[in-house]
Amino acid sequence: MNHPKLLHYIAGPLGPEDVLPTLTNGELVELLDALYQNLDTPEPEFGAQVWYDMGVEESSRRSVSPDGAAHGVA
């Protein structure tokens, strides 16, 4: 993912709570990779850490079960 596309997500009108659930698994992986690379720079984009953290949560939620529901958790 190129930098302008990453900025489109981070600086866009919708926040990660609205965007991340709509991404395909492949798109989510691509975005997480771009965010990770951005965070590994001397001056990461403002908001990249929040997007990355929420993206990891979304990825974890999806890995719990195919429909994203956590089974057996009270």
N, CA, C and O atoms as CSV, one atom per row, in Angstrom:
chain,resi,resn,atom,element,x,y,z
A,1,MET,N,N,0.858,-1.167,0.000
A,1,MET,CA,C,0.000,0.000,0.000
A,1,MET,C,C,0.903,1.229,0.000
A,1,MET,O,O,1.850,1.320,0.782
A,2,ASN,N,N,0.599,2.163,-0.880
A,2,ASN,CA,C,1.411,3.368,-0.946
A,2,ASN,C,C,0.977,4.372,0.131
A,2,ASN,O,O,-0.094,4.248,0.726
A,3,HIS,N,N,1.822,5.348,0.359
A,3,HIS,CA,C,1.591,6.323,1.427
A,3,HIS,C,C,0.291,7.128,1.233
A,3,HIS,O,O,-0.452,7.306,2.198
A,4,PRO,N,N,-0.001,7.615,0.030
A,4,PRO,CA,C,-1.271,8.346,-0.141
A,4,PRO,C,C,-2.503,7.502,0.204
A,4,PRO,O,O,-3.468,8.011,0.773
A,5,LYS,N,N,-2.466,6.213,-0.143
A,5,LYS,CA,C,-3.608,5.353,0.187
A,5,LYS,C,C,-3.719,5.163,1.699
A,5,LYS,O,O,-4.822,5.139,2.246
A,6,LEU,N,N,-2.578,5.029,2.370
A,6,LEU,CA,C,-2.589,4.924,3.828
A,6,LEU,C,C,-3.176,6.189,4.441
A,6,LEU,O,O,-3.997,6.114,5.356
A,7,LEU,N,N,-2.760,7.345,3.943
A,7,LEU,CA,C,-3.294,8.611,4.449
A,7,LEU,C,C,-4.789,8.737,4.185
A,7,LEU,O,O,-5.509,9.357,4.968
A,8,HIS,N,N,-5.260,8.151,3.086
A,8,HIS,CA,C,-6.689,8.163,2.781
A,8,HIS,C,C,-7.470,7.516,3.930
A,8,HIS,O,O,-8.534,8.003,4.313
A,9,TYR,N,N,-6.941,6.426,4.473
A,9,TYR,CA,C,-7.590,5.773,5.608
A,9,TYR,C,C,-7.462,6.614,6.872
A,9,TYR,O,O,-8.460,6.913,7.528
A,10,ILE,N,N,-6.241,6.993,7.210
A,10,ILE,CA,C,-5.981,7.666,8.488
A,10,ILE,C,C,-6.666,9.031,8.558
A,10,ILE,O,O,-7.242,9.386,9.586
A,11,ALA,N,N,-6.603,9.791,7.473
A,11,ALA,CA,C,-7.139,11.152,7.484
A,11,ALA,C,C,-8.552,11.247,6.915
A,11,ALA,O,O,-9.103,12.342,6.806
A,12,GLY,N,N,-9.135,10.121,6.557
A,12,GLY,CA,C,-10.467,10.129,5.959
A,12,GLY,C,C,-11.553,10.516,6.950
A,12,GLY,O,O,-11.299,10.630,8.149
A,13,PRO,N,N,-12.751,10.715,6.450
A,13,PRO,CA,C,-13.858,11.155,7.301
A,13,PRO,C,C,-14.361,10.070,8.253
A,13,PRO,O,O,-14.981,10.380,9.271
A,14,LEU,N,N,-14.099,8.800,7.932
A,14,LEU,CA,C,-14.559,7.710,8.788
A,14,LEU,C,C,-13.411,7.206,9.647
A,14,LEU,O,O,-12.266,7.151,9.201
A,15,GLY,N,N,-13.721,6.846,10.858
A,15,GLY,CA,C,-12.715,6.329,11.769
A,15,GLY,C,C,-12.534,4.833,11.614
A,15,GLY,O,O,-13.275,4.182,10.878
A,16,PRO,N,N,-11.542,4.287,12.312
A,16,PRO,CA,C,-11.259,2.862,12.191
A,16,PRO,C,C,-12.426,1.975,12.618
A,16,PRO,O,O,-12.593,0.878,12.084
A,17,GLU,N,N,-13.229,2.431,13.566
A,17,GLU,CA,C,-14.371,1.632,14.019
A,17,GLU,C,C,-15.413,1.451,12.918
A,17,GLU,O,O,-16.185,0.492,12.941
A,18,ASP,N,N,-15.436,2.376,11.950
A,18,ASP,CA,C,-16.368,2.277,10.823
A,18,ASP,C,C,-15.753,1.554,9.631
A,18,ASP,O,O,-16.450,0.834,8.916
A,19,VAL,N,N,-14.469,1.736,9.413
A,19,VAL,CA,C,-13.818,1.223,8.214
A,19,VAL,C,C,-13.351,-0.219,8.372
A,19,VAL,O,O,-13.601,-1.047,7.497
A,20,LEU,N,N,-12.681,-0.526,9.465
A,20,LEU,CA,C,-12.044,-1.836,9.611
A,20,LEU,C,C,-13.001,-3.014,9.441
A,20,LEU,O,O,-12.637,-3.980,8.770
A,21,PRO,N,N,-14.200,-2.984,10.012
A,21,PRO,CA,C,-15.099,-4.138,9.829
A,21,PRO,C,C,-15.541,-4.355,8.382
A,21,PRO,O,O,-15.983,-5.449,8.033
A,22,THR,N,N,-15.428,-3.337,7.545
A,22,THR,CA,C,-15.873,-3.456,6.153
A,22,THR,C,C,-14.790,-3.993,5.227
A,22,THR,O,O,-15.083,-4.349,4.086
A,23,LEU,N,N,-13.552,-4.058,5.689
A,23,LEU,CA,C,-12.449,-4.509,4.850
A,23,LEU,C,C,-12.454,-6.027,4.720
A,23,LEU,O,O,-12.852,-6.741,5.640
A,24,THR,N,N,-12.010,-6.503,3.574
A,24,THR,CA,C,-11.806,-7.938,3.422
A,24,THR,C,C,-10.589,-8.321,4.250
A,24,THR,O,O,-9.837,-7.454,4.696
A,25,ASN,N,N,-10.398,-9.610,4.455
A,25,ASN,CA,C,-9.222,-10.054,5.200
A,25,ASN,C,C,-7.939,-9.592,4.523
A,25,ASN,O,O,-7.006,-9.155,5.198
A,26,GLY,N,N,-7.884,-9.682,3.220
A,26,GLY,CA,C,-6.698,-9.250,2.478
A,26,GLY,C,C,-6.435,-7.761,2.622
A,26,GLY,O,O,-5.293,-7.338,2.798
A,27,GLU,N,N,-7.498,-6.969,2.544
A,27,GLU,CA,C,-7.351,-5.524,2.707
A,27,GLU,C,C,-6.896,-5.181,4.119
A,27,GLU,O,O,-6.080,-4.279,4.309
A,28,LEU,N,N,-7.420,-5.896,5.106
A,28,LEU,CA,C,-7.031,-5.653,6.493
A,28,LEU,C,C,-5.552,-5.976,6.696
A,28,LEU,O,O,-4.836,-5.221,7.354
A,29,VAL,N,N,-5.099,-7.082,6.139
A,29,VAL,CA,C,-3.686,-7.458,6.244
A,29,VAL,C,C,-2.807,-6.401,5.576
A,29,VAL,O,O,-1.775,-6.010,6.121
A,30,GLU,N,N,-3.219,-5.945,4.401
A,30,GLU,CA,C,-2.458,-4.924,3.673
A,30,GLU,C,C,-2.387,-3.625,4.477
A,30,GLU,O,O,-1.329,-3.001,4.558
A,31,LEU,N,N,-3.496,-3.222,5.063
A,31,LEU,CA,C,-3.528,-2.003,5.860
A,31,LEU,C,C,-2.671,-2.149,7.112
A,31,LEU,O,O,-1.915,-1.239,7.449
A,32,LEU,N,N,-2.777,-3.279,7.804
A,32,LEU,CA,C,-1.965,-3.494,9.005
A,32,LEU,C,C,-0.476,-3.468,8.667
A,32,LEU,O,O,0.318,-2.918,9.429
A,33,ASP,N,N,-0.093,-4.051,7.542
A,33,ASP,CA,C,1.306,-4.031,7.126
A,33,ASP,C,C,1.779,-2.601,6.879
A,33,ASP,O,O,2.862,-2.217,7.322
A,34,ALA,N,N,0.970,-1.815,6.173
A,34,ALA,CA,C,1.333,-0.424,5.885
A,34,ALA,C,C,1.418,0.395,7.171
A,34,ALA,O,O,2.314,1.223,7.330
A,35,LEU,N,N,0.481,0.159,8.084
A,35,LEU,CA,C,0.514,0.877,9.357
A,35,LEU,C,C,1.745,0.500,10.164
A,35,LEU,O,O,2.392,1.366,10.752
A,36,TYR,N,N,2.072,-0.781,10.197
A,36,TYR,CA,C,3.259,-1.250,10.927
A,36,TYR,C,C,4.518,-0.593,10.361
A,36,TYR,O,O,5.368,-0.115,11.113
A,37,GLN,N,N,4.629,-0.573,9.044
A,37,GLN,CA,C,5.794,0.053,8.412
A,37,GLN,C,C,5.847,1.537,8.722
A,37,GLN,O,O,6.924,2.085,8.952
A,38,ASN,N,N,4.695,2.191,8.730
A,38,ASN,CA,C,4.647,3.613,9.041
A,38,ASN,C,C,5.053,3.877,10.485
A,38,ASN,O,O,5.758,4.845,10.770
A,39,LEU,N,N,4.613,3.022,11.387
A,39,LEU,CA,C,4.958,3.194,12.798
A,39,LEU,C,C,6.441,2.937,13.052
A,39,LEU,O,O,6.978,3.366,14.073
A,40,ASP,N,N,7.096,2.249,12.141
A,40,ASP,CA,C,8.522,1.948,12.277
A,40,ASP,C,C,9.395,3.049,11.676
A,40,ASP,O,O,10.584,2.831,11.445
A,41,THR,N,N,8.832,4.209,11.423
A,41,THR,CA,C,9.585,5.349,10.898
A,41,THR,C,C,9.838,6.345,12.024
A,41,THR,O,O,9.176,6.293,13.060
A,42,PRO,N,N,10.789,7.248,11.825
A,42,PRO,CA,C,11.066,8.242,12.873
A,42,PRO,C,C,9.872,9.151,13.192
A,42,PRO,O,O,9.719,9.604,14.326
A,43,GLU,N,N,9.037,9.411,12.198
A,43,GLU,CA,C,7.883,10.286,12.398
A,43,GLU,C,C,6.626,9.654,11.793
A,43,GLU,O,O,6.223,10.018,10.689
A,44,PRO,N,N,6.006,8.712,12.508
A,44,PRO,CA,C,4.785,8.094,11.976
A,44,PRO,C,C,3.649,9.106,11.879
A,44,PRO,O,O,3.639,10.125,12.570
A,45,GLU,N,N,2.712,8.805,11.021
A,45,GLU,CA,C,1.541,9.661,10.841
A,45,GLU,C,C,0.722,9.725,12.129
A,45,GLU,O,O,0.586,8.729,12.839
A,46,PHE,N,N,0.187,10.888,12.417
A,46,PHE,CA,C,-0.678,11.045,13.582
A,46,PHE,C,C,-1.914,10.169,13.393
A,46,PHE,O,O,-2.578,10.235,12.359
A,47,GLY,N,N,-2.208,9.365,14.377
A,47,GLY,CA,C,-3.366,8.485,14.327
A,47,GLY,C,C,-3.041,7.068,13.880
A,47,GLY,O,O,-3.878,6.174,14.001
A,48,ALA,N,N,-1.828,6.851,13.363
A,48,ALA,CA,C,-1.471,5.522,12.866
A,48,ALA,C,C,-1.500,4.479,13.979
A,48,ALA,O,O,-1.891,3.336,13.740
A,49,GLN,N,N,-1.093,4.853,15.187
A,49,GLN,CA,C,-1.074,3.884,16.292
A,49,GLN,C,C,-2.486,3.428,16.637
A,49,GLN,O,O,-2.704,2.243,16.888
A,50,VAL,N,N,-3.438,4.338,16.655
A,50,VAL,CA,C,-4.829,3.988,16.955
A,50,VAL,C,C,-5.376,3.055,15.880
A,50,VAL,O,O,-6.012,2.048,16.191
A,51,TRP,N,N,-5.127,3.390,14.621
A,51,TRP,CA,C,-5.583,2.541,13.528
A,51,TRP,C,C,-4.960,1.159,13.621
A,51,TRP,O,O,-5.634,0.150,13.415
A,52,TYR,N,N,-3.660,1.116,13.933
A,52,TYR,CA,C,-2.982,-0.179,14.033
A,52,TYR,C,C,-3.563,-1.010,15.180
A,52,TYR,O,O,-3.878,-2.187,15.005
A,53,ASP,N,N,-3.701,-0.392,16.345
A,53,ASP,CA,C,-4.240,-1.118,17.507
A,53,ASP,C,C,-5.642,-1.654,17.233
A,53,ASP,O,O,-5.949,-2.801,17.557
A,54,MET,N,N,-6.482,-0.823,16.640
A,54,MET,CA,C,-7.848,-1.264,16.342
A,54,MET,C,C,-7.860,-2.306,15.223
A,54,MET,O,O,-8.716,-3.190,15.208
A,55,GLY,N,N,-6.918,-2.206,14.294
A,55,GLY,CA,C,-6.807,-3.210,13.239
A,55,GLY,C,C,-6.399,-4.565,13.784
A,55,GLY,O,O,-6.900,-5.596,13.335
A,56,VAL,N,N,-5.495,-4.567,14.746
A,56,VAL,CA,C,-5.089,-5.820,15.388
A,56,VAL,C,C,-6.278,-6.420,16.138
A,56,VAL,O,O,-6.489,-7.633,16.106
A,57,GLU,N,N,-7.044,-5.576,16.804
A,57,GLU,CA,C,-8.249,-6.061,17.499
A,57,GLU,C,C,-9.239,-6.672,16.511
A,57,GLU,O,O,-9.820,-7.722,16.785
A,58,GLU,N,N,-9.432,-6.024,15.374
A,58,GLU,CA,C,-10.344,-6.539,14.347
A,58,GLU,C,C,-9.848,-7.869,13.813
A,58,GLU,O,O,-10.631,-8.800,13.623
A,59,SER,N,N,-8.553,-7.960,13.573
A,59,SER,CA,C,-7.969,-9.208,13.091
A,59,SER,C,C,-8.147,-10.321,14.119
A,59,SER,O,O,-8.475,-11.451,13.758
A,60,SER,N,N,-7.937,-10.013,15.378
A,60,SER,CA,C,-8.115,-11.001,16.446
A,60,SER,C,C,-9.574,-11.426,16.550
A,60,SER,O,O,-9.870,-12.607,16.734
A,61,ARG,N,N,-10.476,-10.473,16.432
A,61,ARG,CA,C,-11.902,-10.774,16.491
A,61,ARG,C,C,-12.285,-11.733,15.373
A,61,ARG,O,O,-13.047,-12.674,15.592
A,62,ARG,N,N,-11.768,-11.500,14.197
A,62,ARG,CA,C,-12.078,-12.359,13.060
A,62,ARG,C,C,-11.499,-13.761,13.230
A,62,ARG,O,O,-12.073,-14.732,12.738
A,63,SER,N,N,-10.382,-13.870,13.912
A,63,SER,CA,C,-9.748,-15.179,14.056
A,63,SER,C,C,-10.416,-16.044,15.120
A,63,SER,O,O,-10.150,-17.244,15.189
A,64,VAL,N,N,-11.279,-15.458,15.949
A,64,VAL,CA,C,-11.967,-16.212,16.998
A,64,VAL,C,C,-12.920,-17.219,16.383
A,64,VAL,O,O,-12.966,-18.372,16.812
A,65,SER,N,N,-13.678,-16.801,15.387
A,65,SER,CA,C,-14.597,-17.687,14.688
A,65,SER,C,C,-14.907,-17.087,13.323
A,65,SER,O,O,-14.660,-15.902,13.100
A,66,PRO,N,N,-15.437,-17.878,12.417
A,66,PRO,CA,C,-15.727,-17.362,11.075
A,66,PRO,C,C,-16.663,-16.152,11.065
A,66,PRO,O,O,-16.521,-15.265,10.223
A,67,ASP,N,N,-17.614,-16.112,11.992
A,67,ASP,CA,C,-18.532,-14.974,12.006
A,67,ASP,C,C,-18.061,-13.863,12.934
A,67,ASP,O,O,-18.760,-12.864,13.100
A,68,GLY,N,N,-16.885,-14.020,13.545
A,68,GLY,CA,C,-16.328,-12.976,14.395
A,68,GLY,C,C,-16.840,-12.981,15.811
A,68,GLY,O,O,-16.482,-12.102,16.595
A,69,ALA,N,N,-17.667,-13.945,16.163
A,69,ALA,CA,C,-18.227,-13.992,17.516
A,69,ALA,C,C,-17.305,-14.795,18.427
A,69,ALA,O,O,-16.784,-15.840,18.039
A,70,ALA,N,N,-17.115,-14.299,19.623
A,70,ALA,CA,C,-16.289,-15.009,20.599
A,70,ALA,C,C,-17.169,-16.025,21.309
A,70,ALA,O,O,-18.062,-15.651,22.069
A,71,HIS,N,N,-16.925,-17.294,21.070
A,71,HIS,CA,C,-17.725,-18.346,21.678
A,71,HIS,C,C,-17.100,-18.774,22.989
A,71,HIS,O,O,-15.879,-18.881,23.095
A,72,GLY,N,N,-17.934,-19.020,23.990
A,72,GLY,CA,C,-17.467,-19.487,25.268
A,72,GLY,C,C,-16.915,-18.424,26.173
A,72,GLY,O,O,-16.317,-18.734,27.203
A,73,VAL,N,N,-17.105,-17.159,25.804
A,73,VAL,CA,C,-16.630,-16.052,26.624
A,73,VAL,C,C,-17.822,-15.371,27.250
A,73,VAL,O,O,-18.758,-14.978,26.554
A,74,ALA,N,N,-17.792,-15.228,28.566
A,74,ALA,CA,C,-18.933,-14.615,29.272
A,74,ALA,C,C,-18.744,-13.128,29.376
A,74,ALA,O,O,-19.594,-12.435,29.935
